Amino acid sequence: MASDESGFAALSRTVVSYAAELIAGVERRVVGEEKVRTAQGNAWAAICADRARAQARADMDAMVAALAAQPRRRNAGSDESGSRASASPAVLATTR
């Protein structure tokens, strides 16, 4: 039985190998040799995506830092103690 299983496994590997070669050949003809995806191309695309995410994260951190560094503005209509209790309802409605 072991020899039968080995023959089946070898036949299966052969069929899969030929199928992979056929698919790769069709891909080259359809999309062109220069556009065929490779492991190196996939790795470079991943590196570029990582760099873009890192740049976006750095931009967002810089924007948050700039907003945090700005002095806080006082609400219009608030009294000197910072309480809005003395402000008119019209002013309170416009500041919400």
Helices and strands as residue ranges (DSSP letters): H 2-31, G 33-35, H 39-69, H 89-95
